[in-house]
Amino acid sequence: MIPRNIRLAEAPSYGMPALAYDKQSRGAIAYLALAGELVRRQRRNSRTAAAQAT
């Protein structure tokens, strides 16, 4: 879950992505964690598909 916080809400007003505006905010950290989870899932799915193909 991505928490709502003021730093995430402020970023678009400054024309910046949340990670560039304040990478230490709770929301930015949560988005980084989400990205990491997606990468891990994709790698796991790719390995599973490759193993099933052989």
C-alpha distance matrix in Angstrom:
0.0 3.8 6.2 9.4 12.5 16.0 16.2 13.9 16.1 19.2 19.0 20.3 23.1 24.3 24.0 21.7 18.4 15.8 16.4 20.1 20.1 18.3 16.9 16.6 14.3 11.0 9.4 11.7 11.1 7.4 8.9 11.7 9.9 8.5 12.2 13.6 12.1 13.5 16.7 17.1 16.7 19.1 21.6 21.5 22.1 24.9 26.5 26.5 28.1 30.6 31.6 32.1 34.2 36.7
3.8 0.0 3.8 6.5 9.3 12.6 12.5 10.1 12.5 15.5 15.2 16.7 19.4 20.6 20.4 18.1 15.0 12.2 13.2 16.7 16.4 14.9 13.8 13.8 11.2 8.3 5.9 8.5 8.9 5.6 6.7 10.1 9.5 8.5 11.6 13.6 13.1 14.2 17.1 18.1 18.2 20.2 22.6 23.1 23.8 26.1 28.1 28.4 29.8 32.1 33.4 34.1 36.0 38.4
6.2 3.8 0.0 3.8 6.4 10.0 10.7 9.2 11.2 14.2 14.8 16.6 18.7 20.1 20.6 18.5 15.9 12.7 14.1 17.3 16.2 14.3 14.0 13.2 9.9 7.0 5.5 9.2 9.7 7.4 9.4 12.4 12.1 11.9 14.9 16.7 16.4 17.8 20.6 21.5 21.8 23.9 26.1 26.6 27.5 29.8 31.6 32.0 33.5 35.8 37.0 37.7 39.6 42.1
9.4 6.5 3.8 0.0 3.8 7.1 8.6 7.1 8.0 11.3 12.5 14.1 15.8 17.6 18.4 16.9 14.8 11.7 14.1 16.8 15.0 13.7 14.4 13.9 10.2 8.4 6.5 10.1 11.8 10.1 11.2 14.5 14.9 14.6 17.1 19.4 19.4 20.3 23.1 24.4 24.6 26.4 28.8 29.6 30.2 32.4 34.4 34.9 36.1 38.4 39.9 40.5 42.2 44.8
12.5 9.3 6.4 3.8 0.0 3.8 5.6 5.7 6.6 8.9 10.7 13.0 14.1 15.5 17.0 15.5 14.0 10.7 13.0 15.2 12.8 11.3 12.7 11.9 8.1 7.4 6.5 9.6 11.6 11.2 12.4 15.1 16.1 16.4 18.6 20.6 21.3 22.4 24.7 26.2 26.9 28.5 30.6 31.7 32.6 34.5 36.5 37.2 38.5 40.6 42.1 43.0 44.6 47.1
16.0 12.6 10.0 7.1 3.8 0.0 3.8 5.4 5.0 6.0 8.7 11.1 11.3 12.8 14.9 13.9 13.3 10.4 13.2 14.5 11.4 10.6 13.0 12.6 9.1 9.9 9.0 11.2 13.7 14.0 14.7 17.2 18.8 19.2 20.8 23.1 24.1 25.0 27.1 28.8 29.7 31.0 33.1 34.5 35.3 37.0 39.1 40.1 41.1 43.1 44.8 45.8 47.2 49.7
16.2 12.5 10.7 8.6 5.6 3.8 0.0 3.8 5.4 5.1 6.3 9.6 10.3 10.8 12.7 11.0 10.4 7.3 9.7 10.8 7.7 6.8 9.4 9.6 6.6 8.6 7.6 8.5 11.5 12.5 12.7 14.8 16.9 17.6 18.7 20.9 22.4 23.2 24.9 26.8 28.0 29.1 31.0 32.7 33.7 35.1 37.1 38.4 39.4 41.2 43.0 44.2 45.4 47.8
13.9 10.1 9.2 7.1 5.7 5.4 3.8 0.0 3.8 5.5 5.6 7.9 9.9 10.9 11.7 9.9 8.4 5.4 8.6 10.4 8.3 8.2 9.9 10.9 7.9 8.8 6.3 7.3 10.7 10.9 10.3 13.0 15.2 15.1 16.2 18.8 20.1 20.5 22.4 24.6 25.4 26.3 28.5 30.2 30.9 32.3 34.6 35.7 36.5 38.4 40.4 41.4 42.5 45.0
16.1 12.5 11.2 8.0 6.6 5.0 5.4 3.8 0.0 3.8 5.7 6.8 7.8 10.0 11.2 10.7 10.2 8.2 11.9 13.0 10.4 11.0 13.3 14.3 11.2 12.1 9.7 11.1 14.5 14.3 13.7 16.6 18.7 18.2 19.4 22.3 23.3 23.4 25.5 27.8 28.3 29.1 31.6 33.2 33.6 35.1 37.6 38.5 39.2 41.2 43.3 44.0 45.1 47.8
19.2 15.5 14.2 11.3 8.9 6.0 5.1 5.5 3.8 0.0 3.8 5.8 5.4 6.9 9.1 8.9 9.6 8.2 11.6 11.6 8.4 9.7 12.7 13.9 11.4 13.4 11.6 12.1 15.6 16.3 15.6 17.9 20.4 20.4 21.1 23.8 25.3 25.5 27.2 29.6 30.5 31.1 33.3 35.2 35.8 37.0 39.4 40.7 41.3 43.1 45.3 46.2 47.2 49.7
19.0 15.2 14.8 12.5 10.7 8.7 6.3 5.6 5.7 3.8 0.0 3.8 5.4 5.4 6.4 5.2 5.9 5.3 8.6 8.3 5.7 8.0 10.7 12.9 11.1 13.3 11.1 10.5 14.2 15.2 13.8 15.7 18.7 18.6 18.7 21.5 23.3 23.2 24.6 27.3 28.3 28.6 30.7 32.9 33.4 34.3 36.8 38.3 38.8 40.3 42.7 43.8 44.5 47.0
20.3 16.7 16.6 14.1 13.0 11.1 9.6 7.9 6.8 5.8 3.8 0.0 3.8 5.3 4.7 5.5 6.6 7.6 11.1 10.7 8.9 11.7 14.0 16.4 14.6 16.4 13.7 13.2 17.0 17.4 15.4 17.7 20.6 19.9 19.8 23.0 24.6 24.0 25.5 28.4 29.1 29.0 31.4 33.6 33.8 34.6 37.4 38.7 38.9 40.6 43.1 43.9 44.5 47.2
23.1 19.4 18.7 15.8 14.1 11.3 10.3 9.9 7.8 5.4 5.4 3.8 0.0 3.8 5.5 7.6 9.8 10.5 13.8 12.7 10.3 13.0 16.0 18.0 16.1 18.3 16.0 15.9 19.6 20.3 18.7 20.9 23.8 23.3 23.3 26.4 28.1 27.6 29.1 32.0 32.8 32.8 35.1 37.3 37.6 38.4 41.1 42.5 42.7 44.3 46.9 47.7 48.3 50.9
24.3 20.6 20.1 17.6 15.5 12.8 10.8 10.9 10.0 6.9 5.4 5.3 3.8 0.0 3.8 5.5 8.7 9.8 12.3 10.4 8.1 11.4 14.4 16.7 15.6 18.3 16.4 15.5 19.1 20.4 18.7 20.2 23.5 23.4 23.0 25.9 28.0 27.6 28.6 31.5 32.7 32.5 34.5 37.0 37.5 38.0 40.6 42.3 42.5 43.9 46.5 47.6 48.0 50.5
24.0 20.4 20.6 18.4 17.0 14.9 12.7 11.7 11.2 9.1 6.4 4.7 5.5 3.8 0.0 3.8 7.0 9.5 11.8 10.0 9.0 12.6 14.9 17.8 16.9 19.3 16.9 15.5 19.2 20.2 17.9 19.4 22.8 22.3 21.4 24.5 26.6 25.7 26.6 29.8 30.8 30.3 32.4 35.0 35.2 35.6 38.4 40.1 40.0 41.4 44.1 45.1 45.3 47.9
21.7 18.1 18.5 16.9 15.5 13.9 11.0 9.9 10.7 8.9 5.2 5.5 7.6 5.5 3.8 0.0 3.8 6.3 8.1 6.3 5.9 9.5 11.3 14.5 14.0 16.5 14.2 12.3 15.8 17.2 14.8 15.9 19.4 19.2 18.2 21.1 23.5 22.8 23.5 26.6 27.9 27.5 29.4 32.0 32.5 32.8 35.4 37.3 37.4 38.6 41.3 42.5 42.8 45.3
18.4 15.0 15.9 14.8 14.0 13.3 10.4 8.4 10.2 9.6 5.9 6.6 9.8 8.7 7.0 3.8 0.0 3.8 5.5 5.4 6.2 8.8 9.5 12.9 12.2 14.2 11.5 9.4 12.8 13.9 11.2 12.4 15.9 15.5 14.5 17.5 19.7 19.1 19.9 23.0 24.1 23.9 25.9 28.4 28.9 29.3 31.9 33.7 33.9 35.3 37.8 39.0 39.5 41.9
15.8 12.2 12.7 11.7 10.7 10.4 7.3 5.4 8.2 8.2 5.3 7.6 10.5 9.8 9.5 6.3 3.8 0.0 3.8 5.5 5.0 6.1 6.9 9.7 8.5 10.4 8.0 6.0 9.7 10.9 9.0 10.5 13.7 13.8 13.6 16.3 18.4 18.4 19.5 22.2 23.4 23.8 25.7 27.9 28.7 29.5 31.8 33.4 34.1 35.5 37.8 39.0 39.9 42.2
16.4 13.2 14.1 14.1 13.0 13.2 9.7 8.6 11.9 11.6 8.6 11.1 13.8 12.3 11.8 8.1 5.5 3.8 0.0 3.8 5.5 5.6 4.5 8.0 8.4 10.4 8.8 5.4 8.2 10.2 8.3 8.4 11.9 12.7 11.9 14.0 16.7 17.0 17.5 20.0 21.8 22.1 23.5 25.9 27.0 27.6 29.7 31.6 32.4 33.6 35.7 37.3 38.1 40.2
20.1 16.7 17.3 16.8 15.2 14.5 10.8 10.4 13.0 11.6 8.3 10.7 12.7 10.4 10.0 6.3 5.4 5.5 3.8 0.0 3.8 5.7 6.0 9.6 10.5 13.3 12.0 8.9 11.6 14.0 12.1 11.8 15.5 16.4 15.1 17.2 20.1 20.1 20.3 23.0 24.9 24.9 26.1 28.8 29.9 30.1 32.3 34.4 35.0 35.9 38.3 40.0 40.5 42.5
20.1 16.4 16.2 15.0 12.8 11.4 7.7 8.3 10.4 8.4 5.7 8.9 10.3 8.1 9.0 5.9 6.2 5.0 5.5 3.8 0.0 3.8 6.4 9.1 9.1 12.3 11.2 9.0 12.1 14.4 13.1 13.6 17.0 17.9 17.4 19.5 22.1 22.4 23.0 25.5 27.3 27.5 29.0 31.4 32.5 33.1 35.2 37.1 37.9 39.0 41.2 42.8 43.5 45.6
18.3 14.9 14.3 13.7 11.3 10.6 6.8 8.2 11.0 9.7 8.0 11.7 13.0 11.4 12.6 9.5 8.8 6.1 5.6 5.7 3.8 0.0 3.8 5.4 5.7 9.2 9.1 7.1 9.4 12.2 11.9 12.1 15.0 16.6 16.6 18.2 20.7 21.6 22.2 24.3 26.3 27.0 28.3 30.4 31.8 32.6 34.4 36.3 37.4 38.5 40.5 42.2 43.2 45.1
16.9 13.8 14.0 14.4 12.7 13.0 9.4 9.9 13.3 12.7 10.7 14.0 16.0 14.4 14.9 11.3 9.5 6.9 4.5 6.0 6.4 3.8 0.0 3.8 5.6 8.4 8.5 5.4 6.7 10.0 9.7 9.0 11.9 13.9 13.6 14.8 17.5 18.7 19.0 21.0 23.2 23.9 24.9 27.0 28.7 29.4 31.1 33.0 34.3 35.3 37.1 39.0 40.0 41.8
16.6 13.8 13.2 13.9 11.9 12.6 9.6 10.9 14.3 13.9 12.9 16.4 18.0 16.7 17.8 14.5 12.9 9.7 8.0 9.6 9.1 5.4 3.8 0.0 3.8 6.5 8.3 6.5 6.3 9.8 10.9 10.3 12.2 14.8 15.3 15.9 18.3 20.1 20.6 22.0 24.2 25.5 26.4 28.1 30.0 31.1 32.4 34.2 35.8 36.9 38.4 40.3 41.6 43.3
14.3 11.2 9.9 10.2 8.1 9.1 6.6 7.9 11.2 11.4 11.1 14.6 16.1 15.6 16.9 14.0 12.2 8.5 8.4 10.5 9.1 5.7 5.6 3.8 0.0 3.8 5.4 5.3 6.2 8.6 10.0 10.7 12.4 14.3 15.5 16.6 18.4 20.1 21.3 22.7 24.5 25.9 27.2 28.7 30.3 31.7 33.3 34.7 36.3 37.7 39.2 40.8 42.2 44.2
11.0 8.3 7.0 8.4 7.4 9.9 8.6 8.8 12.1 13.4 13.3 16.4 18.3 18.3 19.3 16.5 14.2 10.4 10.4 13.3 12.3 9.2 8.4 6.5 3.8 0.0 3.8 5.6 5.2 6.1 8.7 10.0 10.5 12.3 14.3 15.3 16.4 18.4 20.1 21.0 22.5 24.4 25.8 26.9 28.5 30.3 31.7 32.8 34.5 36.2 37.5 38.9 40.6 42.6
9.4 5.9 5.5 6.5 6.5 9.0 7.6 6.3 9.7 11.6 11.1 13.7 16.0 16.4 16.9 14.2 11.5 8.0 8.8 12.0 11.2 9.1 8.5 8.3 5.4 3.8 0.0 3.8 5.4 5.0 6.3 8.7 9.8 10.5 12.4 14.3 15.2 16.6 18.5 20.0 21.0 22.6 24.5 25.7 26.9 28.6 30.4 31.5 32.8 34.7 36.2 37.4 38.9 41.2
11.7 8.5 9.2 10.1 9.6 11.2 8.5 7.3 11.1 12.1 10.5 13.2 15.9 15.5 15.5 12.3 9.4 6.0 5.4 8.9 9.0 7.1 5.4 6.5 5.3 5.6 3.8 0.0 3.8 5.4 5.1 6.2 8.6 9.8 10.6 12.4 14.2 15.4 16.6 18.5 20.0 21.1 22.7 24.4 25.7 27.0 28.8 30.3 31.5 33.1 34.8 36.2 37.5 39.6
11.1 8.9 9.7 11.8 11.6 13.7 11.5 10.7 14.5 15.6 14.2 17.0 19.6 19.1 19.2 15.8 12.8 9.7 8.2 11.6 12.1 9.4 6.7 6.3 6.2 5.2 5.4 3.8 0.0 3.8 5.4 5.1 6.2 8.6 9.9 10.5 12.3 14.3 15.4 16.5 18.4 20.0 21.2 22.5 24.3 25.7 27.1 28.6 30.2 31.6 33.0 34.7 36.2 38.1
7.4 5.6 7.4 10.1 11.2 14.0 12.5 10.9 14.3 16.3 15.2 17.4 20.3 20.4 20.2 17.2 13.9 10.9 10.2 14.0 14.4 12.2 10.0 9.8 8.6 6.1 5.0 5.4 3.8 0.0 3.8 5.4 5.0 6.2 8.7 9.8 10.5 12.4 14.3 15.3 16.5 18.4 20.0 21.0 22.4 24.3 25.8 26.8 28.4 30.2 31.6 32.8 34.6 36.7
8.9 6.7 9.4 11.2 12.4 14.7 12.7 10.3 13.7 15.6 13.8 15.4 18.7 18.7 17.9 14.8 11.2 9.0 8.3 12.1 13.1 11.9 9.7 10.9 10.0 8.7 6.3 5.1 5.4 3.8 0.0 3.8 5.4 5.0 6.2 8.6 9.8 10.6 12.4 14.3 15.3 16.5 18.5 19.9 21.0 22.5 24.5 25.7 26.8 28.6 30.3 31.5 32.9 35.1
11.7 10.1 12.4 14.5 15.1 17.2 14.8 13.0 16.6 17.9 15.7 17.7 20.9 20.2 19.4 15.9 12.4 10.5 8.4 11.8 13.6 12.1 9.0 10.3 10.7 10.0 8.7 6.2 5.1 5.4 3.8 0.0 3.8 5.4 5.1 6.2 8.6 9.9 10.6 12.4 14.3 15.4 16.6 18.4 20.0 21.1 22.7 24.4 25.7 27.0 28.7 30.3 31.6 33.6
9.9 9.5 12.1 14.9 16.1 18.8 16.9 15.2 18.7 20.4 18.7 20.6 23.8 23.5 22.8 19.4 15.9 13.7 11.9 15.5 17.0 15.0 11.9 12.2 12.4 10.5 9.8 8.6 6.2 5.0 5.4 3.8 0.0 3.8 5.4 5.0 6.2 8.7 9.9 10.5 12.3 14.2 15.4 16.4 18.3 19.9 21.2 22.5 24.3 25.8 27.0 28.6 30.3 32.1
8.5 8.5 11.9 14.6 16.4 19.2 17.6 15.1 18.2 20.4 18.6 19.9 23.3 23.4 22.3 19.2 15.5 13.8 12.7 16.4 17.9 16.6 13.9 14.8 14.3 12.3 10.5 9.8 8.6 6.2 5.0 5.4 3.8 0.0 3.8 5.4 5.1 6.2 8.7 9.9 10.6 12.3 14.3 15.3 16.4 18.3 20.1 21.0 22.4 24.3 25.8 26.9 28.5 30.7
12.2 11.6 14.9 17.1 18.6 20.8 18.7 16.2 19.4 21.1 18.7 19.8 23.3 23.0 21.4 18.2 14.5 13.6 11.9 15.1 17.4 16.6 13.6 15.3 15.5 14.3 12.4 10.6 9.9 8.7 6.2 5.1 5.4 3.8 0.0 3.8 5.4 5.1 6.2 8.7 9.9 10.6 12.4 14.3 15.3 16.4 18.5 20.0 21.0 22.5 24.4 25.8 26.9 29.1
13.6 13.6 16.7 19.4 20.6 23.1 20.9 18.8 22.3 23.8 21.5 23.0 26.4 25.9 24.5 21.1 17.5 16.3 14.0 17.2 19.5 18.2 14.8 15.9 16.6 15.3 14.3 12.4 10.5 9.8 8.6 6.2 5.0 5.4 3.8 0.0 3.8 5.4 5.1 6.2 8.6 9.9 10.6 12.3 14.2 15.3 16.6 18.3 19.9 21.1 22.6 24.4 25.8 27.6
12.1 13.1 16.4 19.4 21.3 24.1 22.4 20.1 23.3 25.3 23.3 24.6 28.1 28.0 26.6 23.5 19.7 18.4 16.7 20.1 22.1 20.7 17.5 18.3 18.4 16.4 15.2 14.2 12.3 10.5 9.8 8.6 6.2 5.1 5.4 3.8 0.0 3.8 5.5 5.1 6.1 8.6 9.9 10.5 12.2 14.1 15.4 16.4 18.2 19.9 21.1 22.5 24.3 26.2
13.5 14.2 17.8 20.3 22.4 25.0 23.2 20.5 23.4 25.5 23.2 24.0 27.6 27.6 25.7 22.8 19.1 18.4 17.0 20.1 22.4 21.6 18.7 20.1 20.1 18.4 16.6 15.4 14.3 12.4 10.6 9.9 8.7 6.2 5.1 5.4 3.8 0.0 3.8 5.5 5.1 6.1 8.6 9.9 10.4 12.1 14.2 15.2 16.3 18.2 19.9 21.0 22.4 24.7
16.7 17.1 20.6 23.1 24.7 27.1 24.9 22.4 25.5 27.2 24.6 25.5 29.1 28.6 26.6 23.5 19.9 19.5 17.5 20.3 23.0 22.2 19.0 20.6 21.3 20.1 18.5 16.6 15.4 14.3 12.4 10.6 9.9 8.7 6.2 5.1 5.5 3.8 0.0 3.8 5.5 5.1 6.2 8.6 9.9 10.5 12.3 14.2 15.3 16.4 18.3 20.0 21.0 23.0
17.1 18.1 21.5 24.4 26.2 28.8 26.8 24.6 27.8 29.6 27.3 28.4 32.0 31.5 29.8 26.6 23.0 22.2 20.0 23.0 25.5 24.3 21.0 22.0 22.7 21.0 20.0 18.5 16.5 15.3 14.3 12.4 10.5 9.9 8.7 6.2 5.1 5.5 3.8 0.0 3.8 5.5 5.2 6.1 8.6 9.9 10.7 12.3 14.2 15.4 16.5 18.4 20.0 21.7
16.7 18.2 21.8 24.6 26.9 29.7 28.0 25.4 28.3 30.5 28.3 29.1 32.8 32.7 30.8 27.9 24.1 23.4 21.8 24.9 27.3 26.3 23.2 24.2 24.5 22.5 21.0 20.0 18.4 16.5 15.3 14.3 12.3 10.6 9.9 8.6 6.1 5.1 5.5 3.8 0.0 3.8 5.5 5.1 6.0 8.5 9.9 10.4 12.1 14.1 15.3 16.4 18.2 20.3
19.1 20.2 23.9 26.4 28.5 31.0 29.1 26.3 29.1 31.1 28.6 29.0 32.8 32.5 30.3 27.5 23.9 23.8 22.1 24.9 27.5 27.0 23.9 25.5 25.9 24.4 22.6 21.1 20.0 18.4 16.5 15.4 14.2 12.3 10.6 9.9 8.6 6.1 5.1 5.5 3.8 0.0 3.8 5.5 5.1 6.0 8.6 9.8 10.4 12.1 14.2 15.3 16.4 18.7
21.6 22.6 26.1 28.8 30.6 33.1 31.0 28.5 31.6 33.3 30.7 31.4 35.1 34.5 32.4 29.4 25.9 25.7 23.5 26.1 29.0 28.3 24.9 26.4 27.2 25.8 24.5 22.7 21.2 20.0 18.5 16.6 15.4 14.3 12.4 10.6 9.9 8.6 6.2 5.2 5.5 3.8 0.0 3.8 5.5 5.0 6.2 8.6 9.9 10.5 12.3 14.3 15.3 17.0
21.5 23.1 26.6 29.6 31.7 34.5 32.7 30.2 33.2 35.2 32.9 33.6 37.3 37.0 35.0 32.0 28.4 27.9 25.9 28.8 31.4 30.4 27.0 28.1 28.7 26.9 25.7 24.4 22.5 21.0 19.9 18.4 16.4 15.3 14.3 12.3 10.5 9.9 8.6 6.1 5.1 5.5 3.8 0.0 3.8 5.4 5.2 6.2 8.6 9.9 10.6 12.3 14.3 15.9
22.1 23.8 27.5 30.2 32.6 35.3 33.7 30.9 33.6 35.8 33.4 33.8 37.6 37.5 35.2 32.5 28.9 28.7 27.0 29.9 32.5 31.8 28.7 30.0 30.3 28.5 26.9 25.7 24.3 22.4 21.0 20.0 18.3 16.4 15.3 14.2 12.2 10.4 9.9 8.6 6.0 5.1 5.5 3.8 0.0 3.8 5.5 5.0 6.1 8.5 9.8 10.5 12.3 14.6
24.9 26.1 29.8 32.4 34.5 37.0 35.1 32.3 35.1 37.0 34.3 34.6 38.4 38.0 35.6 32.8 29.3 29.5 27.6 30.1 33.1 32.6 29.4 31.1 31.7 30.3 28.6 27.0 25.7 24.3 22.5 21.1 19.9 18.3 16.4 15.3 14.1 12.1 10.5 9.9 8.5 6.0 5.0 5.4 3.8 0.0 3.8 5.4 5.1 6.1 8.6 9.9 10.6 12.7
26.5 28.1 31.6 34.4 36.5 39.1 37.1 34.6 37.6 39.4 36.8 37.4 41.1 40.6 38.4 35.4 31.9 31.8 29.7 32.3 35.2 34.4 31.1 32.4 33.3 31.7 30.4 28.8 27.1 25.8 24.5 22.7 21.2 20.1 18.5 16.6 15.4 14.2 12.3 10.7 9.9 8.6 6.2 5.2 5.5 3.8 0.0 3.8 5.5 5.1 6.1 8.6 9.9 11.0
26.5 28.4 32.0 34.9 37.2 40.1 38.4 35.7 38.5 40.7 38.3 38.7 42.5 42.3 40.1 37.3 33.7 33.4 31.6 34.4 37.1 36.3 33.0 34.2 34.7 32.8 31.5 30.3 28.6 26.8 25.7 24.4 22.5 21.0 20.0 18.3 16.4 15.2 14.2 12.3 10.4 9.8 8.6 6.2 5.0 5.4 3.8 0.0 3.8 5.5 5.1 6.2 8.7 10.3
28.1 29.8 33.5 36.1 38.5 41.1 39.4 36.5 39.2 41.3 38.8 38.9 42.7 42.5 40.0 37.4 33.9 34.1 32.4 35.0 37.9 37.4 34.3 35.8 36.3 34.5 32.8 31.5 30.2 28.4 26.8 25.7 24.3 22.4 21.0 19.9 18.2 16.3 15.3 14.2 12.1 10.4 9.9 8.6 6.1 5.1 5.5 3.8 0.0 3.8 5.5 5.1 6.2 9.0
30.6 32.1 35.8 38.4 40.6 43.1 41.2 38.4 41.2 43.1 40.3 40.6 44.3 43.9 41.4 38.6 35.3 35.5 33.6 35.9 39.0 38.5 35.3 36.9 37.7 36.2 34.7 33.1 31.6 30.2 28.6 27.0 25.8 24.3 22.5 21.1 19.9 18.2 16.4 15.4 14.1 12.1 10.5 9.9 8.5 6.1 5.1 5.5 3.8 0.0 3.8 5.5 5.1 6.7
31.6 33.4 37.0 39.9 42.1 44.8 43.0 40.4 43.3 45.3 42.7 43.1 46.9 46.5 44.1 41.3 37.8 37.8 35.7 38.3 41.2 40.5 37.1 38.4 39.2 37.5 36.2 34.8 33.0 31.6 30.3 28.7 27.0 25.8 24.4 22.6 21.1 19.9 18.3 16.5 15.3 14.2 12.3 10.6 9.8 8.6 6.1 5.1 5.5 3.8 0.0 3.8 5.5 5.5
32.1 34.1 37.7 40.5 43.0 45.8 44.2 41.4 44.0 46.2 43.8 43.9 47.7 47.6 45.1 42.5 39.0 39.0 37.3 40.0 42.8 42.2 39.0 40.3 40.8 38.9 37.4 36.2 34.7 32.8 31.5 30.3 28.6 26.9 25.8 24.4 22.5 21.0 20.0 18.4 16.4 15.3 14.3 12.3 10.5 9.9 8.6 6.2 5.1 5.5 3.8 0.0 3.8 5.5
34.2 36.0 39.6 42.2 44.6 47.2 45.4 42.5 45.1 47.2 44.5 44.5 48.3 48.0 45.3 42.8 39.5 39.9 38.1 40.5 43.5 43.2 40.0 41.6 42.2 40.6 38.9 37.5 36.2 34.6 32.9 31.6 30.3 28.5 26.9 25.8 24.3 22.4 21.0 20.0 18.2 16.4 15.3 14.3 12.3 10.6 9.9 8.7 6.2 5.1 5.5 3.8 0.0 3.8
36.7 38.4 42.1 44.8 47.1 49.7 47.8 45.0 47.8 49.7 47.0 47.2 50.9 50.5 47.9 45.3 41.9 42.2 40.2 42.5 45.6 45.1 41.8 43.3 44.2 42.6 41.2 39.6 38.1 36.7 35.1 33.6 32.1 30.7 29.1 27.6 26.2 24.7 23.0 21.7 20.3 18.7 17.0 15.9 14.6 12.7 11.0 10.3 9.0 6.7 5.5 5.5 3.8 0.0
